[in-house]
Amino acid sequence: MVKIDAVLDKNGILRSCSASGHCGAGKTGTDIVCAAVTVLLRTALSVLSDRKGVNIKGSAPKPGELWLETDYEAEGREFLFAAGAFLIDGLKSIAQEYPENCELNIKEI
């Protein structure tokens, strides 16, 4: 099972997200749950890395692990809010449809 921990601030802005584990919904290279989680997380990391006013650190140190942390300036706030909402909604959808393969925990600070 992949476990995802996301942290949102009091305004609903994504501050961090980490994923670890393997979904186990199929053979390596054919696991649709893993593919969906991976695409969402890697795309969020890529899109946020290129956005002015959004500061992001992240890494995928080994297979089955990815983390990211965000900070922002005023000009990047709205974009980070929207990108984070997109990411969280996508991950929620996967976790609801495949609860035996994906666990999402959201913490608000």
N, C-alpha and C positions, 0 to 999 in steps of 0.2 A: 504494500500500500504506500502511496505517496502522501506525505503529510505536509500541508502548507500552512504557514503561520504568517498572517498579515497584520500590520499595525496601521491604524488610521488615527489621525489627530482629531481633536474635538470638532473640527470643521469638515471632517470626512475626507481629508487629504491623505493619500498614501504616504507613509513614512518609511515603511520597510515591508519586505516580503521575502520569505525563504521557503524553499521546498527541498525535501529529502525523501529518498526512498524510490521504489519502483512500483508502478501501478499493478502489474501482474495480471493485466486483462488480455494478454496475448504474448506470443513469442517476441523476443527482441527484434525490433524492426517492423513489427506488425501490430503493436499495441496502440489502439486508437485513443485510449485514455491518456497514455503517456504522451502521445503525439500532440494531443490537444493542449495539455498542461504545458508542455515544452514550448509550443508555438506561442501561446499567450505570454508566458514569462519572458522568453527571449525577445519577442517583438516589443514588449513593454520596455525592456532594458535598452534595446536598440533605439526606439523612438524617443525615449526620455534622454538618452545620451546625446542626441543631436539637437535638443531644444534649448534655445537661449532662455536663461532665467531659471532653468532647472539644473540642479547639481545632483549627480547620481554616482554612486559607487556600487559595483556589483561584480560578481564572478560566478563561474560554474567550475569550481575547482576539480571536480571529478564527475564521472557519470552518476546521475541520480541526485545531484546537488546543484542548487542555484540560490543565490541570495542577492538582494539589492537593498540599498538604503537611499533615501531621497532627502533633499533640502531644496529650498527654492527662494528666489527673489520675487518681488511683487509682480514683475512682468511674466513670470512662469507659473504663477499660482493657479490660474484658471485652466491652463493646459494640463498641469499635473493633476488637478482635481478630476478633469474629464478622463484622462488616461487611466488614472487609478480606478475610477468608477467602472470603466470598460473592463479592465483587468479583473476586478473583484466580481463583477456580474458574470463574466465568462467562467471564472473559477467556481463560483457558486453553482452555476448551471451544471458543470461537470460533476461536482461533488454530490449534487442532488440526484443526478441521473445514474451515477456510478458510486454509490456510497461504500461499497465493498472494496473499491480501488483508490478512492481519493477522499481525503479528510481535509477540510478547510476550517481553520480557526482564525477568527477575526477579533482583534483586541482594539479597543478604543482608548486613547490616552488623552 
